[in-house]
Amino acid sequence: MKIEHYNSNGELHIKLCGELDEMSGSYVRLTLDGLTEDAALRRVYIDMSDLSFMDSTGIGVLIGRYKRLKPRGIPIFLQSPSPTVDRLLGLSGLYEIMTKAG
């Protein structure tokens, strides 16, 4: 799993590359928690275009980040998931709490 990111005017852009599963879940969780500590953060965009696989561990990671950011009023936008990941996100109900963008 590779995580690329940049911050622009309070908007954190994260790109997940590889597989988000039990093997990479802890690394992704810790990395995202560190990236989202910025007090000036207003929005988070997670680009999933290079995410080749995600299982229930990935759903848990995303829900956990949502629960950490919601009290601060920071929305998460999920961008460009592959058809397989998009289906998983839809079936899990994540699109009801996070916006699909692109």
Gaussian input, Z-matrix of N, CA and C with variables (Angstrom, degrees):
# hf/3-21g

backbone

0 1
 N
 C     1     B1
 C     2     B2     1     A1
 N     3     B3     2     A2     1     D1
 C     4     B4     3     A3     2     D2
 C     5     B5     4     A4     3     D3
 N     6     B6     5     A5     4     D4
 C     7     B7     6     A6     5     D5
 C     8     B8     7     A7     6     D6
 N     9     B9     8     A8     7     D7
 C    10    B10     9     A9     8     D8
 C    11    B11    10    A10     9     D9
 N    12    B12    11    A11    10    D10
 C    13    B13    12    A12    11    D11
 C    14    B14    13    A13    12    D12
 N    15    B15    14    A14    13    D13
 C    16    B16    15    A15    14    D14
 C    17    B17    16    A16    15    D15
 N    18    B18    17    A17    16    D16
 C    19    B19    18    A18    17    D17
 C    20    B20    19    A19    18    D18
 N    21    B21    20    A20    19    D19
 C    22    B22    21    A21    20    D20
 C    23    B23    22    A22    21    D21
 N    24    B24    23    A23    22    D22
 C    25    B25    24    A24    23    D23
 C    26    B26    25    A25    24    D24
 N    27    B27    26    A26    25    D25
 C    28    B28    27    A27    26    D26
 C    29    B29    28    A28    27    D27
 N    30    B30    29    A29    28    D28
 C    31    B31    30    A30    29    D29
 C    32    B32    31    A31    30    D30
 N    33    B33    32    A32    31    D31
 C    34    B34    33    A33    32    D32
 C    35    B35    34    A34    33    D33
 N    36    B36    35    A35    34    D34
 C    37    B37    36    A36    35    D35
 C    38    B38    37    A37    36    D36
 N    39    B39    38    A38    37    D37
 C    40    B40    39    A39    38    D38
 C    41    B41    40    A40    39    D39
 N    42    B42    41    A41    40    D40
 C    43    B43    42    A42    41    D41
 C    44    B44    43    A43    42    D42
 N    45    B45    44    A44    43    D43
 C    46    B46    45    A45    44    D44
 C    47    B47    46    A46    45    D45
 N    48    B48    47    A47    46    D46
 C    49    B49    48    A48    47    D47
 C    50    B50    49    A49    48    D48
 N    51    B51    50    A50    49    D49
 C    52    B52    51    A51    50    D50
 C    53    B53    52    A52    51    D51
 N    54    B54    53    A53    52    D52
 C    55    B55    54    A54    53    D53
 C    56    B56    55    A55    54    D54
 N    57    B57    56    A56    55    D55
 C    58    B58    57    A57    56    D56
 C    59    B59    58    A58    57    D57
 N    60    B60    59    A59    58    D58
 C    61    B61    60    A60    59    D59
 C    62    B62    61    A61    60    D60
 N    63    B63    62    A62    61    D61
 C    64    B64    63    A63    62    D62
 C    65    B65    64    A64    63    D63
 N    66    B66    65    A65    64    D64
 C    67    B67    66    A66    65    D65
 C    68    B68    67    A67    66    D66
 N    69    B69    68    A68    67    D67
 C    70    B70    69    A69    68    D68
 C    71    B71    70    A70    69    D69
 N    72    B72    71    A71    70    D70
 C    73    B73    72    A72    71    D71
 C    74    B74    73    A73    72    D72
 N    75    B75    74    A74    73    D73
 C    76    B76    75    A75    74    D74
 C    77    B77    76    A76    75    D75
 N    78    B78    77    A77    76    D76
 C    79    B79    78    A78    77    D77
 C    80    B80    79    A79    78    D78
 N    81    B81    80    A80    79    D79
 C    82    B82    81    A81    80    D80
 C    83    B83    82    A82    81    D81
 N    84    B84    83    A83    82    D82
 C    85    B85    84    A84    83    D83
 C    86    B86    85    A85    84    D84
 N    87    B87    86    A86    85    D85
 C    88    B88    87    A87    86    D86
 C    89    B89    88    A88    87    D87
 N    90    B90    89    A89    88    D88
 C    91    B91    90    A90    89    D89
 C    92    B92    91    A91    90    D90
 N    93    B93    92    A92    91    D91
 C    94    B94    93    A93    92    D92
 C    95    B95    94    A94    93    D93
 N    96    B96    95    A95    94    D94
 C    97    B97    96    A96    95    D95
 C    98    B98    97    A97    96    D96
 N    99    B99    98    A98    97    D97
 C   100   B100    99    A99    98    D98
 C   101   B101   100   A100    99    D99
 N   102   B102   101   A101   100   D100
 C   103   B103   102   A102   101   D101
 C   104   B104   103   A103   102   D102
 N   105   B105   104   A104   103   D103
 C   106   B106   105   A105   104   D104
 C   107   B107   106   A106   105   D105
 N   108   B108   107   A107   106   D106
 C   109   B109   108   A108   107   D107
 C   110   B110   109   A109   108   D108
 N   111   B111   110   A110   109   D109
 C   112   B112   111   A111   110   D110
 C   113   B113   112   A112   111   D111
 N   114   B114   113   A113   112   D112
 C   115   B115   114   A114   113   D113
 C   116   B116   115   A115   114   D114
 N   117   B117   116   A116   115   D115
 C   118   B118   117   A117   116   D116
 C   119   B119   118   A118   117   D117
 N   120   B120   119   A119   118   D118
 C   121   B121   120   A120   119   D119
 C   122   B122   121   A121   120   D120
 N   123   B123   122   A122   121   D121
 C   124   B124   123   A123   122   D122
 C   125   B125   124   A124   123   D123
 N   126   B126   125   A125   124   D124
 C   127   B127   126   A126   125   D125
 C   128   B128   127   A127   126   D126
 N   129   B129   128   A128   127   D127
 C   130   B130   129   A129   128   D128
 C   131   B131   130   A130   129   D129
 N   132   B132   131   A131   130   D130
 C   133   B133   132   A132   131   D131
 C   134   B134   133   A133   132   D132
 N   135   B135   134   A134   133   D133
 C   136   B136   135   A135   134   D134
 C   137   B137   136   A136   135   D135
 N   138   B138   137   A137   136   D136
 C   139   B139   138   A138   137   D137
 C   140   B140   139   A139   138   D138
 N   141   B141   140   A140   139   D139
 C   142   B142   141   A141   140   D140
 C   143   B143   142   A142   141   D141
 N   144   B144   143   A143   142   D142
 C   145   B145   144   A144   143   D143
 C   146   B146   145   A145   144   D144
 N   147   B147   146   A146   145   D145
 C   148   B148   147   A147   146   D146
 C   149   B149   148   A148   147   D147
 N   150   B150   149   A149   148   D148
 C   151   B151   150   A150   149   D149
 C   152   B152   151   A151   150   D150
 N   153   B153   152   A152   151   D151
 C   154   B154   153   A153   152   D152
 C   155   B155   154   A154   153   D153
 N   156   B156   155   A155   154   D154
 C   157   B157   156   A156   155   D155
 C   158   B158   157   A157   156   D156
 N   159   B159   158   A158   157   D157
 C   160   B160   159   A159   158   D158
 C   161   B161   160   A160   159   D159
 N   162   B162   161   A161   160   D160
 C   163   B163   162   A162   161   D161
 C   164   B164   163   A163   162   D162
 N   165   B165   164   A164   163   D163
 C   166   B166   165   A165   164   D164
 C   167   B167   166   A166   165   D165
 N   168   B168   167   A167   166   D166
 C   169   B169   168   A168   167   D167
 C   170   B170   169   A169   168   D168
 N   171   B171   170   A170   169   D169
 C   172   B172   171   A171   170   D170
 C   173   B173   172   A172   171   D171
 N   174   B174   173   A173   172   D172
 C   175   B175   174   A174   173   D173
 C   176   B176   175   A175   174   D174
 N   177   B177   176   A176   175   D175
 C   178   B178   177   A177   176   D176
 C   179   B179   178   A178   177   D177
 N   180   B180   179   A179   178   D178
 C   181   B181   180   A180   179   D179
 C   182   B182   181   A181   180   D180
 N   183   B183   182   A182   181   D181
 C   184   B184   183   A183   182   D182
 C   185   B185   184   A184   183   D183
 N   186   B186   185   A185   184   D184
 C   187   B187   186   A186   185   D185
 C   188   B188   187   A187   186   D186
 N   189   B189   188   A188   187   D187
 C   190   B190   189   A189   188   D188
 C   191   B191   190   A190   189   D189
 N   192   B192   191   A191   190   D190
 C   193   B193   192   A192   191   D191
 C   194   B194   193   A193   192   D192
 N   195   B195   194   A194   193   D193
 C   196   B196   195   A195   194   D194
 C   197   B197   196   A196   195   D195
 N   198   B198   197   A197   196   D196
 C   199   B199   198   A198   197   D197
 C   200   B200   199   A199   198   D198
 N   201   B201   200   A200   199   D199
 C   202   B202   201   A201   200   D200
 C   203   B203   202   A202   201   D201
 N   204   B204   203   A203   202   D202
 C   205   B205   204   A204   203   D203
 C   206   B206   205   A205   204   D204
 N   207   B207   206   A206   205   D205
 C   208   B208   207   A207   206   D206
 C   209   B209   208   A208   207   D207
 N   210   B210   209   A209   208   D208
 C   211   B211   210   A210   209   D209
 C   212   B212   211   A211   210   D210
 N   213   B213   212   A212   211   D211
 C   214   B214   213   A213   212   D212
 C   215   B215   214   A214   213   D213
 N   216   B216   215   A215   214   D214
 C   217   B217   216   A216   215   D215
 C   218   B218   217   A217   216   D216
 N   219   B219   218   A218   217   D217
 C   220   B220   219   A219   218   D218
 C   221   B221   220   A220   219   D219
 N   222   B222   221   A221   220   D220
 C   223   B223   222   A222   221   D221
 C   224   B224   223   A223   222   D222
 N   225   B225   224   A224   223   D223
 C   226   B226   225   A225   224   D224
 C   227   B227   226   A226   225   D225
 N   228   B228   227   A227   226   D226
 C   229   B229   228   A228   227   D227
 C   230   B230   229   A229   228   D228
 N   231   B231   230   A230   229   D229
 C   232   B232   231   A231   230   D230
 C   233   B233   232   A232   231   D231
 N   234   B234   233   A233   232   D232
 C   235   B235   234   A234   233   D233
 C   236   B236   235   A235   234   D234
 N   237   B237   236   A236   235   D235
 C   238   B238   237   A237   236   D236
 C   239   B239   238   A238   237   D237
 N   240   B240   239   A239   238   D238
 C   241   B241   240   A240   239   D239
 C   242   B242   241   A241   240   D240
 N   243   B243   242   A242   241   D241
 C   244   B244   243   A243   242   D242
 C   245   B245   244   A244   243   D243
 N   246   B246   245   A245   244   D244
 C   247   B247   246   A246   245   D245
 C   248   B248   247   A247   246   D246
 N   249   B249   248   A248   247   D247
 C   250   B250   249   A249   248   D248
 C   251   B251   250   A250   249   D249
 N   252   B252   251   A251   250   D250
 C   253   B253   252   A252   251   D251
 C   254   B254   253   A253   252   D252
 N   255   B255   254   A254   253   D253
 C   256   B256   255   A255   254   D254
 C   257   B257   256   A256   255   D255
 N   258   B258   257   A257   256   D256
 C   259   B259   258   A258   257   D257
 C   260   B260   259   A259   258   D258
 N   261   B261   260   A260   259   D259
 C   262   B262   261   A261   260   D260
 C   263   B263   262   A262   261   D261
 N   264   B264   263   A263   262   D262
 C   265   B265   264   A264   263   D263
 C   266   B266   265   A265   264   D264
 N   267   B267   266   A266   265   D265
 C   268   B268   267   A267   266   D266
 C   269   B269   268   A268   267   D267
 N   270   B270   269   A269   268   D268
 C   271   B271   270   A270   269   D269
 C   272   B272   271   A271   270   D270
 N   273   B273   272   A272   271   D271
 C   274   B274   273   A273   272   D272
 C   275   B275   274   A274   273   D273
 N   276   B276   275   A275   274   D274
 C   277   B277   276   A276   275   D275
 C   278   B278   277   A277   276   D276
 N   279   B279   278   A278   277   D277
 C   280   B280   279   A279   278   D278
 C   281   B281   280   A280   279   D279
 N   282   B282   281   A281   280   D280
 C   283   B283   282   A282   281   D281
 C   284   B284   283   A283   282   D282
 N   285   B285   284   A284   283   D283
 C   286   B286   285   A285   284   D284
 C   287   B287   286   A286   285   D285
 N   288   B288   287   A287   286   D286
 C   289   B289   288   A288   287   D287
 C   290   B290   289   A289   288   D288
 N   291   B291   290   A290   289   D289
 C   292   B292   291   A291   290   D290
 C   293   B293   292   A292   291   D291
 N   294   B294   293   A293   292   D292
 C   295   B295   294   A294   293   D293
 C   296   B296   295   A295   294   D294
 N   297   B297   296   A296   295   D295
 C   298   B298   297   A297   296   D296
 C   299   B299   298   A298   297   D297
 N   300   B300   299   A299   298   D298
 C   301   B301   300   A300   299   D299
 C   302   B302   301   A301   300   D300
 N   303   B303   302   A302   301   D301
 C   304   B304   303   A303   302   D302
 C   305   B305   304   A304   303   D303

   B1=1.4567
   B2=1.5162
   B3=1.3050
   B4=1.4551
   B5=1.5238
   B6=1.3245
   B7=1.4583
   B8=1.5238
   B9=1.3197
   B10=1.4640
   B11=1.5222
   B12=1.3262
   B13=1.4615
   B14=1.5219
   B15=1.3308
   B16=1.4587
   B17=1.5138
   B18=1.3213
   B19=1.4599
   B20=1.5199
   B21=1.3178
   B22=1.4537
   B23=1.5243
   B24=1.3173
   B25=1.4691
   B26=1.5283
   B27=1.3144
   B28=1.4500
   B29=1.5141
   B30=1.3190
   B31=1.4567
   B32=1.5202
   B33=1.3218
   B34=1.4559
   B35=1.5194
   B36=1.3171
   B37=1.4651
   B38=1.5227
   B39=1.3202
   B40=1.4600
   B41=1.5232
   B42=1.3269
   B43=1.4683
   B44=1.5223
   B45=1.3327
   B46=1.4575
   B47=1.5206
   B48=1.3254
   B49=1.4622
   B50=1.5273
   B51=1.3178
   B52=1.4553
   B53=1.5112
   B54=1.3430
   B55=1.4559
   B56=1.5212
   B57=1.3221
   B58=1.4593
   B59=1.5275
   B60=1.3289
   B61=1.4588
   B62=1.5203
   B63=1.3118
   B64=1.4625
   B65=1.5330
   B66=1.3063
   B67=1.4706
   B68=1.5233
   B69=1.3158
   B70=1.4634
   B71=1.5259
   B72=1.3279
   B73=1.4659
   B74=1.5168
   B75=1.3243
   B76=1.4712
   B77=1.5224
   B78=1.3280
   B79=1.4732
   B80=1.5342
   B81=1.3179
   B82=1.4659
   B83=1.5259
   B84=1.3132
   B85=1.4666
   B86=1.5433
   B87=1.3117
   B88=1.4663
   B89=1.5294
   B90=1.3237
   B91=1.4622
   B92=1.5273
   B93=1.3340
   B94=1.4663
   B95=1.5183
   B96=1.3317
   B97=1.4674
   B98=1.5215
   B99=1.3332
   B100=1.4578
   B101=1.5186
   B102=1.3237
   B103=1.4613
   B104=1.5217
   B105=1.3308
   B106=1.4637
   B107=1.5261
   B108=1.3150
   B109=1.4674
   B110=1.5276
   B111=1.3076
   B112=1.4680
   B113=1.5337
   B114=1.3150
   B115=1.4732
   B116=1.5264
   B117=1.3267
   B118=1.4632
   B119=1.5315
   B120=1.3154
   B121=1.4567
   B122=1.5351
   B123=1.3547
   B124=1.4673
   B125=1.5251
   B126=1.3362
   B127=1.4672
   B128=1.5187
   B129=1.3329
   B130=1.4598
   B131=1.5292
   B132=1.3248
   B133=1.4576
   B134=1.5218
   B135=1.3264
   B136=1.4572
   B137=1.5257
   B138=1.3271
   B139=1.4648
   B140=1.5305
   B141=1.3250
   B142=1.4652
   B143=1.5211
   B144=1.3179
   B145=1.4613
   B146=1.5287
   B147=1.3287
   B148=1.4645
   B149=1.5266
   B150=1.3309
   B151=1.4590
   B152=1.5283
   B153=1.3259
   B154=1.4669
   B155=1.5208
   B156=1.3407
   B157=1.4611
   B158=1.5205
   B159=1.3355
   B160=1.4549
   B161=1.5196
   B162=1.3449
   B163=1.4606
   B164=1.5281
   B165=1.3263
   B166=1.4611
   B167=1.5282
   B168=1.3146
   B169=1.4660
   B170=1.5272
   B171=1.3194
   B172=1.4594
   B173=1.5193
   B174=1.3339
   B175=1.4635
   B176=1.5246
   B177=1.3280
   B178=1.4571
   B179=1.5153
   B180=1.3194
   B181=1.4682
   B182=1.5284
   B183=1.3131
   B184=1.4606
   B185=1.5248
   B186=1.3294
   B187=1.4696
   B188=1.5261
   B189=1.3095
   B190=1.4637
   B191=1.5165
   B192=1.3367
   B193=1.4769
   B194=1.5257
   B195=1.3339
   B196=1.4619
   B197=1.5317
   B198=1.3173
   B199=1.4717
   B200=1.5230
   B201=1.3171
   B202=1.4700
   B203=1.5348
   B204=1.3314
   B205=1.4684
   B206=1.5267
   B207=1.3161
   B208=1.4616
   B209=1.5283
   B210=1.3348
   B211=1.4712
   B212=1.5317
   B213=1.3199
   B214=1.4695
   B215=1.5259
   B216=1.3410
   B217=1.4663
   B218=1.5131
   B219=1.3291
   B220=1.4682
   B221=1.5261
   B222=1.3400
   B223=1.4695
   B224=1.5282
   B225=1.3277
   B226=1.4614
   B227=1.5229
   B228=1.3147
   B229=1.4616
   B230=1.5202
   B231=1.3277
   B232=1.4575
   B233=1.5229
   B234=1.3256
   B235=1.4602
   B236=1.5243
   B237=1.3044
   B238=1.4614
   B239=1.5253
   B240=1.3395
   B241=1.4635
   B242=1.5291
   B243=1.3250
   B244=1.4656
   B245=1.5331
   B246=1.3263
   B247=1.4683
   B248=1.5382
   B249=1.3245
   B250=1.4679
   B251=1.5256
   B252=1.3273
   B253=1.4641
   B254=1.5276
   B255=1.3256
   B256=1.4652
   B257=1.5299
   B258=1.3100
   B259=1.4688
   B260=1.5329
   B261=1.3162
   B262=1.4612
   B263=1.5262
   B264=1.3177
   B265=1.4698
   B266=1.5239
   B267=1.3180
   B268=1.4630
   B269=1.5170
   B270=1.3328
   B271=1.4679
   B272=1.5219
   B273=1.3246
   B274=1.4730
   B275=1.5267
   B276=1.3259
   B277=1.4643
   B278=1.5202
   B279=1.3194
   B280=1.4677
   B281=1.5201
   B282=1.3207
   B283=1.4630
   B284=1.5338
   B285=1.3083
   B286=1.4538
   B287=1.5229
   B288=1.3378
   B289=1.4675
   B290=1.5283
   B291=1.3327
   B292=1.4666
   B293=1.5311
   B294=1.3034
   B295=1.4587
   B296=1.5197
   B297=1.3316
   B298=1.4588
   B299=1.5232
   B300=1.3265
   B301=1.4647
   B302=1.5204
   B303=1.3153
   B304=1.4536
   B305=1.4806
   A1=108.59
   A2=114.19
   A3=121.50
   A4=107.32
   A5=116.71
   A6=121.52
   A7=108.59
   A8=115.78
   A9=121.51
   A10=107.10
   A11=116.47
   A12=118.61
   A13=111.37
   A14=113.94
   A15=121.63
   A16=107.85
   A17=115.43
   A18=121.74
   A19=107.70
   A20=116.22
   A21=121.16
   A22=109.25
   A23=116.59
   A24=122.23
   A25=113.47
   A26=117.10
   A27=120.96
   A28=114.68
   A29=117.18
   A30=121.45
   A31=108.36
   A32=115.79
   A33=121.92
   A34=109.04
   A35=116.47
   A36=122.97
   A37=107.80
   A38=115.63
   A39=122.66
   A40=107.96
   A41=116.19
   A42=120.59
   A43=107.83
   A44=114.99
   A45=121.28
   A46=108.76
   A47=116.29
   A48=121.61
   A49=109.17
   A50=116.50
   A51=120.22
   A52=111.35
   A53=115.81
   A54=121.64
   A55=110.23
   A56=115.96
   A57=121.86
   A58=107.08
   A59=114.50
   A60=121.16
   A61=109.60
   A62=117.10
   A63=121.42
   A64=111.98
   A65=117.13
   A66=120.98
   A67=112.45
   A68=118.15
   A69=121.61
   A70=113.47
   A71=117.49
   A72=121.33
   A73=114.52
   A74=117.55
   A75=120.43
   A76=111.39
   A77=116.25
   A78=120.80
   A79=110.34
   A80=116.78
   A81=120.85
   A82=110.08
   A83=117.22
   A84=122.67
   A85=110.47
   A86=117.01
   A87=121.12
   A88=111.81
   A89=116.36
   A90=120.23
   A91=110.97
   A92=117.33
   A93=120.31
   A94=111.33
   A95=117.56
   A96=119.92
   A97=110.70
   A98=116.96
   A99=120.26
   A100=112.64
   A101=116.51
   A102=120.67
   A103=112.67
   A104=117.67
   A105=120.69
   A106=113.60
   A107=117.97
   A108=120.88
   A109=113.40
   A110=117.67
   A111=122.58
   A112=110.91
   A113=116.55
   A114=121.72
   A115=112.32
   A116=117.86
   A117=121.43
   A118=112.48
   A119=117.16
   A120=121.72
   A121=111.31
   A122=115.97
   A123=120.92
   A124=113.07
   A125=117.02
   A126=122.49
   A127=109.45
   A128=114.87
   A129=120.76
   A130=108.37
   A131=115.97
   A132=122.96
   A133=107.66
   A134=116.54
   A135=120.64
   A136=108.40
   A137=115.51
   A138=122.83
   A139=107.82
   A140=115.83
   A141=121.45
   A142=112.32
   A143=117.52
   A144=120.80
   A145=112.68
   A146=118.51
   A147=121.83
   A148=112.16
   A149=116.77
   A150=121.42
   A151=107.04
   A152=115.98
   A153=120.02
   A154=113.59
   A155=117.69
   A156=120.78
   A157=108.89
   A158=115.87
   A159=121.25
   A160=107.85
   A161=116.10
   A162=119.98
   A163=109.00
   A164=116.51
   A165=120.36
   A166=112.46
   A167=117.65
   A168=119.98
   A169=109.83
   A170=116.46
   A171=121.06
   A172=111.85
   A173=116.47
   A174=120.18
   A175=109.21
   A176=116.49
   A177=120.97
   A178=112.98
   A179=116.45
   A180=120.76
   A181=109.72
   A182=117.96
   A183=121.31
   A184=112.01
   A185=116.89
   A186=119.79
   A187=110.22
   A188=116.86
   A189=120.21
   A190=112.77
   A191=116.88
   A192=119.67
   A193=109.34
   A194=117.07
   A195=120.81
   A196=109.98
   A197=116.83
   A198=120.90
   A199=112.28
   A200=117.43
   A201=120.86
   A202=111.67
   A203=116.72
   A204=120.14
   A205=113.52
   A206=118.54
   A207=121.55
   A208=112.85
   A209=120.50
   A210=119.58
   A211=113.45
   A212=116.55
   A213=121.11
   A214=111.78
   A215=116.92
   A216=121.16
   A217=113.52
   A218=117.01
   A219=121.44
   A220=109.56
   A221=117.63
   A222=120.40
   A223=111.85
   A224=114.93
   A225=122.45
   A226=107.95
   A227=115.46
   A228=122.49
   A229=108.52
   A230=117.27
   A231=122.65
   A232=108.51
   A233=116.41
   A234=121.04
   A235=112.39
   A236=115.94
   A237=126.19
   A238=115.81
   A239=118.62
   A240=118.01
   A241=110.60
   A242=116.22
   A243=120.37
   A244=107.83
   A245=117.81
   A246=119.26
   A247=113.54
   A248=117.35
   A249=120.82
   A250=111.19
   A251=116.39
   A252=120.50
   A253=109.78
   A254=117.22
   A255=121.68
   A256=110.57
   A257=116.68
   A258=120.93
   A259=110.33
   A260=117.39
   A261=121.61
   A262=111.13
   A263=116.62
   A264=121.05
   A265=110.79
   A266=116.53
   A267=120.49
   A268=112.30
   A269=116.69
   A270=121.00
   A271=111.99
   A272=116.36
   A273=120.44
   A274=112.49
   A275=116.59
   A276=120.36
   A277=114.00
   A278=117.42
   A279=119.13
   A280=113.14
   A281=117.18
   A282=118.91
   A283=112.27
   A284=117.41
   A285=120.18
   A286=111.46
   A287=117.43
   A288=120.25
   A289=113.11
   A290=116.46
   A291=121.53
   A292=107.40
   A293=116.09
   A294=121.37
   A295=111.40
   A296=115.83
   A297=120.59
   A298=106.89
   A299=115.33
   A300=120.66
   A301=108.55
   A302=117.14
   A303=120.74
   A304=115.81
   D1=131.10
   D2=176.22
   D3=-120.52
   D4=137.53
   D5=179.45
   D6=-123.42
   D7=118.15
   D8=175.60
   D9=-105.55
   D10=150.59
   D11=-179.64
   D12=-159.23
   D13=157.22
   D14=168.95
   D15=-154.28
   D16=153.95
   D17=-179.28
   D18=-117.82
   D19=132.07
   D20=-179.87
   D21=-137.71
   D22=112.84
   D23=177.73
   D24=51.27
   D25=45.49
   D26=177.99
   D27=81.91
   D28=4.11
   D29=177.86
   D30=-109.45
   D31=117.01
   D32=-179.74
   D33=-92.87
   D34=123.69
   D35=178.64
   D36=-110.09
   D37=120.68
   D38=-177.26
   D39=-120.36
   D40=136.39
   D41=175.35
   D42=-120.62
   D43=121.71
   D44=177.85
   D45=-95.63
   D46=127.48
   D47=-177.86
   D48=-125.83
   D49=121.64
   D50=178.89
   D51=118.17
   D52=-139.78
   D53=-176.75
   D54=-118.13
   D55=131.21
   D56=176.64
   D57=-105.28
   D58=96.68
   D59=-176.50
   D60=-143.36
   D61=-166.31
   D62=-176.90
   D63=-58.77
   D64=-34.89
   D65=-178.62
   D66=-68.72
   D67=-35.23
   D68=-175.66
   D69=-106.43
   D70=-7.01
   D71=-173.47
   D72=-55.98
   D73=-46.55
   D74=-178.73
   D75=-63.89
   D76=-42.36
   D77=179.08
   D78=-61.38
   D79=-46.31
   D80=-179.51
   D81=-63.87
   D82=-45.21
   D83=-179.87
   D84=-57.65
   D85=-51.32
   D86=-178.49
   D87=-64.78
   D88=-40.34
   D89=-179.91
   D90=-65.70
   D91=-46.72
   D92=-179.98
   D93=-64.72
   D94=-38.46
   D95=177.70
   D96=-61.16
   D97=-41.72
   D98=177.89
   D99=-65.55
   D100=-40.61
   D101=-178.78
   D102=-68.62
   D103=-28.18
   D104=-174.89
   D105=-95.43
   D106=11.35
   D107=178.89
   D108=-76.97
   D109=-15.77
   D110=-177.48
   D111=-57.11
   D112=122.54
   D113=-178.05
   D114=-65.86
   D115=-24.12
   D116=-178.23
   D117=-87.21
   D118=1.92
   D119=-177.28
   D120=-64.68
   D121=133.32
   D122=-179.85
   D123=-118.06
   D124=-30.67
   D125=-177.40
   D126=-150.48
   D127=151.97
   D128=176.06
   D129=-127.30
   D130=128.69
   D131=176.35
   D132=-114.43
   D133=126.15
   D134=178.34
   D135=-113.65
   D136=109.54
   D137=179.29
   D138=-83.17
   D139=119.43
   D140=-177.48
   D141=-109.97
   D142=16.17
   D143=-175.59
   D144=-65.02
   D145=-26.26
   D146=178.43
   D147=-107.21
   D148=16.63
   D149=176.17
   D150=-88.25
   D151=107.22
   D152=-174.00
   D153=-82.56
   D154=-21.27
   D155=-178.46
   D156=-156.36
   D157=144.21
   D158=173.22
   D159=-148.28
   D160=137.88
   D161=176.51
   D162=-119.60
   D163=-163.73
   D164=-176.59
   D165=-62.38
   D166=-25.71
   D167=175.86
   D168=-61.68
   D169=-41.35
   D170=178.27
   D171=-63.90
   D172=-39.30
   D173=176.26
   D174=-59.99
   D175=-44.41
   D176=178.72
   D177=-61.84
   D178=-40.58
   D179=177.81
   D180=-61.53
   D181=-46.17
   D182=-179.27
   D183=-65.20
   D184=-42.88
   D185=178.78
   D186=-63.61
   D187=-40.41
   D188=178.14
   D189=-61.42
   D190=-41.35
   D191=178.92
   D192=-68.07
   D193=-37.73
   D194=177.07
   D195=-59.14
   D196=-46.61
   D197=-179.20
   D198=-64.27
   D199=-31.06
   D200=178.22
   D201=-75.47
   D202=-33.91
   D203=-174.42
   D204=-92.20
   D205=-27.64
   D206=-177.07
   D207=-56.34
   D208=-45.63
   D209=179.45
   D210=-60.53
   D211=-22.22
   D212=178.03
   D213=-91.54
   D214=-0.87
   D215=178.86
   D216=73.92
   D217=27.19
   D218=-177.54
   D219=-104.24
   D220=114.10
   D221=179.48
   D222=-80.65
   D223=154.71
   D224=174.88
   D225=-113.82
   D226=131.61
   D227=177.65
   D228=-114.28
   D229=127.45
   D230=179.75
   D231=-98.17
   D232=123.70
   D233=-173.85
   D234=-114.61
   D235=137.51
   D236=167.46
   D237=50.03
   D238=49.63
   D239=175.97
   D240=-71.09
   D241=150.35
   D242=174.42
   D243=-64.82
   D244=162.82
   D245=179.63
   D246=-55.22
   D247=-38.94
   D248=-179.63
   D249=-67.56
   D250=-46.61
   D251=179.18
   D252=-67.30
   D253=-38.48
   D254=178.02
   D255=-59.10
   D256=-43.19
   D257=179.27
   D258=-63.27
   D259=-44.02
   D260=178.54
   D261=-61.56
   D262=-42.93
   D263=179.12
   D264=-63.92
   D265=-40.45
   D266=178.58
   D267=-66.83
   D268=-46.49
   D269=-179.19
   D270=-65.26
   D271=-32.15
   D272=-178.20
   D273=-76.50
   D274=-16.46
   D275=-177.66
   D276=87.62
   D277=7.16
   D278=-178.97
   D279=-63.29
   D280=-29.44
   D281=179.16
   D282=-68.85
   D283=-9.87
   D284=175.73
   D285=-80.73
   D286=-20.63
   D287=179.74
   D288=-116.66
   D289=-16.77
   D290=177.54
   D291=-127.44
   D292=144.07
   D293=-176.50
   D294=-88.03
   D295=133.14
   D296=172.38
   D297=-82.00
   D298=122.90
   D299=-178.13
   D300=-125.78
   D301=103.13
   D302=177.11
   D303=86.66

